[in-house]
Amino acid sequence: MSEQIKIVKTIDCKGECCPTPYVRSKRALSKMAIGEVLKVIVDQQGPRVNLPKSLSEDGHSILDCKSINATEWEIIVKKGG
């Protein structure tokens, strides 16, 4: 990400299987304003693949999805309208 993005909320979904990270992300996004940014941390392959796809289908923008170490990924989501 070349520009600085202000993360409004971070949720830690390590150890959680689908659909829990999706449900928690949707709940967090529902309390945020359009354009605000959520960071979700996951450590399992299922949520890493499915969460960006599902949230994108819900109308949110996936700004980034990257490995932060050998076992964890962060997914950066901008709330859509």
OpenMM code with the backbone's topology and positions (N, CA, C; nanometers):
from openmm import Vec3, app, unit

residues = "MET SER GLU GLN ILE LYS ILE VAL LYS THR ILE ASP CYS LYS GLY GLU CYS CYS PRO THR PRO TYR VAL ARG SER LYS ARG ALA LEU SER LYS MET ALA ILE GLY GLU VAL LEU LYS VAL ILE VAL ASP GLN GLN GLY PRO ARG VAL ASN LEU PRO LYS SER LEU SER GLU ASP GLY HIS SER ILE LEU ASP CYS LYS SER ILE ASN ALA THR GLU TRP GLU ILE ILE VAL LYS LYS GLY GLY".split()
positions = [
    Vec3(0.0848, -0.1169, 0.0000),
    Vec3(0.0000, 0.0000, 0.0000),
    Vec3(0.0897, 0.1236, 0.0000),
    Vec3(0.0760, 0.2063, -0.0996),
    Vec3(0.1627, 0.3216, -0.1104),
    Vec3(0.1167, 0.4381, -0.0237),
    Vec3(-0.0125, 0.4518, -0.0022),
    Vec3(-0.0610, 0.5611, 0.0805),
    Vec3(-0.0877, 0.5121, 0.2222),
    Vec3(-0.0837, 0.6048, 0.3150),
    Vec3(-0.1100, 0.5706, 0.4549),
    Vec3(-0.2599, 0.5505, 0.4740),
    Vec3(-0.2985, 0.4398, 0.5298),
    Vec3(-0.4392, 0.4087, 0.5536),
    Vec3(-0.4632, 0.4078, 0.7036),
    Vec3(-0.5690, 0.4760, 0.7454),
    Vec3(-0.6028, 0.4813, 0.8874),
    Vec3(-0.6946, 0.3636, 0.9210),
    Vec3(-0.6442, 0.2724, 1.0005),
    Vec3(-0.7218, 0.1575, 1.0464),
    Vec3(-0.8090, 0.2042, 1.1624),
    Vec3(-0.9402, 0.1874, 1.1490),
    Vec3(-1.0336, 0.2303, 1.2527),
    Vec3(-1.0527, 0.1210, 1.3570),
    Vec3(-1.0523, -0.0045, 1.3125),
    Vec3(-1.0755, -0.1166, 1.4038),
    Vec3(-0.9947, -0.2363, 1.3560),
    Vec3(-0.9455, -0.3144, 1.4517),
    Vec3(-0.8745, -0.4392, 1.4224),
    Vec3(-0.9441, -0.5519, 1.4978),
    Vec3(-0.9681, -0.6618, 1.4272),
    Vec3(-1.0205, -0.7796, 1.4968),
    Vec3(-0.9247, -0.8970, 1.4751),
    Vec3(-0.9017, -0.9704, 1.5801),
    Vec3(-0.8100, -1.0840, 1.5806),
    Vec3(-0.8928, -1.2114, 1.5699),
    Vec3(-0.8848, -1.2762, 1.4554),
    Vec3(-0.9617, -1.3985, 1.4313),
    Vec3(-0.8708, -1.5207, 1.4258),
    Vec3(-0.7537, -1.5112, 1.4882),
    Vec3(-0.6631, -1.6263, 1.4892),
    Vec3(-0.7305, -1.7430, 1.5615),
    Vec3(-0.7151, -1.8616, 1.5032),
    Vec3(-0.7718, -1.9819, 1.5628),
    Vec3(-0.9178, -2.0044, 1.5284),
    Vec3(-0.9766, -1.9152, 1.4495),
    Vec3(-1.1190, -1.9271, 1.4153),
    Vec3(-1.1366, -1.9774, 1.2724),
    Vec3(-1.2282, -2.0718, 1.2571),
    Vec3(-1.2607, -2.1286, 1.1266),
    Vec3(-1.3789, -2.0547, 1.0655),
    Vec3(-1.3933, -2.0676, 0.9350),
    Vec3(-1.5096, -2.0109, 0.8661),
    Vec3(-1.6354, -2.0760, 0.9217),
    Vec3(-1.7409, -2.0018, 0.9395),
    Vec3(-1.7647, -1.8646, 0.8957),
    Vec3(-1.7414, -1.7602, 1.0049),
    Vec3(-1.6821, -1.7969, 1.1178),
    Vec3(-1.6691, -1.7036, 1.2298),
    Vec3(-1.5972, -1.5733, 1.1923),
    Vec3(-1.4827, -1.5766, 1.1222),
    Vec3(-1.4192, -1.4494, 1.0860),
    Vec3(-1.5094, -1.3614, 0.9985),
    Vec3(-1.5865, -1.4230, 0.9103),
    Vec3(-1.6789, -1.3480, 0.8253),
    Vec3(-1.7887, -1.2831, 0.9094),
    Vec3(-1.8465, -1.3583, 1.0006),
    Vec3(-1.9530, -1.3058, 1.0865),
    Vec3(-1.8988, -1.1910, 1.1727),
    Vec3(-1.7827, -1.2095, 1.2311),
    Vec3(-1.7240, -1.1044, 1.3149),
    Vec3(-1.6896, -0.9803, 1.2326),
    Vec3(-1.6405, -1.0012, 1.1118),
    Vec3(-1.6082, -0.8886, 1.0234),
    Vec3(-1.7337, -0.8128, 0.9833),
    Vec3(-1.8379, -0.8846, 0.9468),
    Vec3(-1.9642, -0.8197, 0.9093),
    Vec3(-2.0200, -0.7395, 1.0261),
    Vec3(-2.0135, -0.7955, 1.1449),
    Vec3(-2.0629, -0.7265, 1.2639),
    Vec3(-1.9825, -0.5980, 1.2881),
    Vec3(-1.8509, -0.6071, 1.2774),
    Vec3(-1.7664, -0.4886, 1.2974),
    Vec3(-1.7949, -0.3830, 1.1903),
    Vec3(-1.8042, -0.4256, 1.0648),
    Vec3(-1.8296, -0.3312, 0.9561),
    Vec3(-1.9655, -0.2643, 0.9695),
    Vec3(-2.0635, -0.3352, 1.0246),
    Vec3(-2.1976, -0.2778, 1.0387),
    Vec3(-2.1986, -0.1593, 1.1351),
    Vec3(-2.0994, -0.1528, 1.2224),
    Vec3(-2.0906, -0.0447, 1.3209),
    Vec3(-1.9979, 0.0679, 1.2750),
    Vec3(-1.9413, 0.0541, 1.1560),
    Vec3(-1.8468, 0.1525, 1.1034),
    Vec3(-1.9132, 0.2390, 0.9971),
    Vec3(-1.8564, 0.3558, 0.9732),
    Vec3(-1.9061, 0.4452, 0.8686),
    Vec3(-1.8501, 0.4023, 0.7332),
    Vec3(-1.9235, 0.4344, 0.6277),
    Vec3(-1.8763, 0.4068, 0.4923),
    Vec3(-1.7408, 0.4739, 0.4722),
    Vec3(-1.6465, 0.3986, 0.4180),
    Vec3(-1.5124, 0.4497, 0.3929),
    Vec3(-1.4124, 0.4203, 0.5032),
    Vec3(-1.4610, 0.3816, 0.6212),
    Vec3(-1.3684, 0.3458, 0.7292),
    Vec3(-1.3043, 0.2106, 0.6996),
    Vec3(-1.1915, 0.1858, 0.7645),
    Vec3(-1.1100, 0.0689, 0.7312),
    Vec3(-1.0970, -0.0254, 0.8511),
    Vec3(-1.1172, -0.1533, 0.8220),
    Vec3(-1.1086, -0.2615, 0.9200),
    Vec3(-0.9890, -0.3501, 0.8861),
    Vec3(-0.9144, -0.3910, 0.9888),
    Vec3(-0.8072, -0.4901, 0.9704),
    Vec3(-0.8495, -0.6175, 1.0411),
    Vec3(-0.8416, -0.7292, 0.9686),
    Vec3(-0.8752, -0.8600, 1.0234),
    Vec3(-0.7498, -0.9464, 1.0171),
    Vec3(-0.7144, -1.0076, 1.1292),
    Vec3(-0.5977, -1.0961, 1.1337),
    Vec3(-0.6471, -1.2401, 1.1423),
    Vec3(-0.5987, -1.3238, 1.0513),
    Vec3(-0.6379, -1.4651, 1.0472),
    Vec3(-0.5122, -1.5516, 1.0397),
    Vec3(-0.5283, -1.6778, 1.0772),
    Vec3(-0.4133, -1.7686, 1.0717),
    Vec3(-0.4489, -1.9032, 1.0086),
    Vec3(-0.5612, -1.9061, 0.9384),
    Vec3(-0.6015, -2.0292, 0.8718),
    Vec3(-0.6291, -2.0002, 0.7246),
    Vec3(-0.6027, -2.0987, 0.6419),
    Vec3(-0.6150, -2.0824, 0.4972),
    Vec3(-0.7580, -2.0525, 0.4531),
    Vec3(-0.8572, -2.1160, 0.5134),
    Vec3(-0.9959, -2.0947, 0.4735),
    Vec3(-1.0372, -1.9487, 0.4833),
    Vec3(-1.0252, -1.8865, 0.6000),
    Vec3(-1.0601, -1.7450, 0.6106),
    Vec3(-0.9727, -1.6545, 0.5230),
    Vec3(-0.8460, -1.6900, 0.5068),
    Vec3(-0.7582, -1.6074, 0.4238),
    Vec3(-0.8096, -1.5996, 0.2804),
    Vec3(-0.8631, -1.7099, 0.2308),
    Vec3(-0.9144, -1.7148, 0.0940),
    Vec3(-1.0589, -1.6655, 0.0868),
    Vec3(-1.1424, -1.7118, 0.1783),
    Vec3(-1.2859, -1.6854, 0.1692),
    Vec3(-1.3288, -1.5478, 0.2180),
    Vec3(-1.2634, -1.4950, 0.3193),
    Vec3(-1.3060, -1.3671, 0.3768),
    Vec3(-1.2976, -1.2525, 0.2757),
    Vec3(-1.1850, -1.2342, 0.2049),
    Vec3(-1.1817, -1.1257, 0.1064),
    Vec3(-1.2891, -1.1420, -0.0018),
    Vec3(-1.3089, -1.2635, -0.0475),
    Vec3(-1.4087, -1.2893, -0.1517),
    Vec3(-1.5492, -1.2544, -0.1016),
    Vec3(-1.5842, -1.3006, 0.0163),
    Vec3(-1.7182, -1.2778, 0.0707),
    Vec3(-1.7429, -1.1299, 0.0998),
    Vec3(-1.6459, -1.0625, 0.1595),
    Vec3(-1.6642, -0.9210, 0.1911),
    Vec3(-1.6702, -0.8366, 0.0645),
    Vec3(-1.5939, -0.8747, -0.0357),
    Vec3(-1.5990, -0.8059, -0.1644),
    Vec3(-1.7370, -0.8235, -0.2287),
    Vec3(-1.7909, -0.9433, -0.2213),
    Vec3(-1.9248, -0.9694, -0.2744),
    Vec3(-2.0309, -0.8899, -0.1997),
    Vec3(-2.0032, -0.8556, -0.0733),
    Vec3(-2.0957, -0.7746, 0.0068),
    Vec3(-2.0840, -0.6254, -0.0253),
    Vec3(-1.9903, -0.5882, -0.1121),
    Vec3(-1.9772, -0.4488, -0.1527),
    Vec3(-1.8658, -0.3718, -0.0868),
    Vec3(-1.7807, -0.4396, -0.0113),
    Vec3(-1.6674, -0.3745, 0.0531),
    Vec3(-1.5441, -0.3890, -0.0366),
    Vec3(-1.4461, -0.3028, -0.0153),
    Vec3(-1.3231, -0.3065, -0.0946),
    Vec3(-1.2117, -0.3716, -0.0142),
    Vec3(-1.1445, -0.4664, -0.0749),
    Vec3(-1.0288, -0.5292, -0.0113),
    Vec3(-0.9068, -0.4481, -0.0537),
    Vec3(-0.8488, -0.3761, 0.0403),
    Vec3(-0.7341, -0.2908, 0.0102),
    Vec3(-0.6039, -0.3691, 0.0097),
    Vec3(-0.5986, -0.4750, 0.0907),
    Vec3(-0.4761, -0.5541, 0.0986),
    Vec3(-0.5060, -0.6874, 0.1655),
    Vec3(-0.4311, -0.7873, 0.1288),
    Vec3(-0.4362, -0.9186, 0.1929),
    Vec3(-0.2945, -0.9731, 0.1843),
    Vec3(-0.2245, -0.9718, 0.2975),
    Vec3(-0.0840, -1.0098, 0.2920),
    Vec3(-0.0425, -1.0882, 0.4155),
    Vec3(0.0640, -1.1626, 0.3973),
    Vec3(0.1242, -1.2377, 0.5066),
    Vec3(0.1969, -1.1400, 0.5981),
    Vec3(0.1747, -1.1566, 0.7296),
    Vec3(0.2475, -1.0717, 0.8247),
    Vec3(0.3560, -1.1505, 0.8982),
    Vec3(0.3497, -1.2819, 0.8883),
    Vec3(0.4574, -1.3688, 0.9367),
    Vec3(0.4327, -1.5074, 0.8770),
    Vec3(0.5001, -1.6084, 0.9258),
    Vec3(0.4918, -1.7410, 0.8652),
    Vec3(0.3536, -1.8061, 0.8770),
    Vec3(0.2717, -1.7608, 0.9718),
    Vec3(0.1433, -1.8285, 0.9947),
    Vec3(0.0221, -1.7364, 0.9964),
    Vec3(0.0419, -1.6058, 0.9799),
    Vec3(-0.0702, -1.5130, 0.9920),
    Vec3(-0.0788, -1.4188, 0.8719),
    Vec3(-0.2012, -1.3780, 0.8413),
    Vec3(-0.2279, -1.2828, 0.7341),
    Vec3(-0.3123, -1.1696, 0.7881),
    Vec3(-0.2999, -1.0527, 0.7266),
    Vec3(-0.3894, -0.9428, 0.7585),
    Vec3(-0.4678, -0.9077, 0.6338),
    Vec3(-0.5953, -0.8835, 0.6545),
    Vec3(-0.6864, -0.8468, 0.5477),
    Vec3(-0.7370, -0.7069, 0.5806),
    Vec3(-0.7152, -0.6134, 0.4899),
    Vec3(-0.7531, -0.4736, 0.5107),
    Vec3(-0.8765, -0.4468, 0.4251),
    Vec3(-0.9857, -0.4055, 0.4919),
    Vec3(-1.1145, -0.3910, 0.4261),
    Vec3(-1.1666, -0.2489, 0.4445),
    Vec3(-1.2059, -0.1869, 0.3340),
    Vec3(-1.2702, -0.0545, 0.3389),
    Vec3(-1.4188, -0.0741, 0.3239),
    Vec3(-1.4951, -0.0193, 0.4194),
    Vec3(-1.6401, -0.0386, 0.4184),
    Vec3(-1.7011, 0.0304, 0.2966),
    Vec3(-1.7819, -0.0462, 0.2262),
    Vec3(-1.8519, 0.0081, 0.1108),
    Vec3(-1.9893, 0.0582, 0.1491),
    Vec3(-2.0580, 0.1145, 0.0529),
    Vec3(-2.1903, 0.1701, 0.0764),
    Vec3(-2.2916, 0.0862, 0.0141),
] * unit.nanometer
topology = app.Topology()
chain = topology.addChain("A")
for resn in residues:
    res = topology.addResidue(resn, chain)
    for name in ("N", "CA", "C"):
        topology.addAtom(name, app.Element.getBySymbol(name[0]), res)
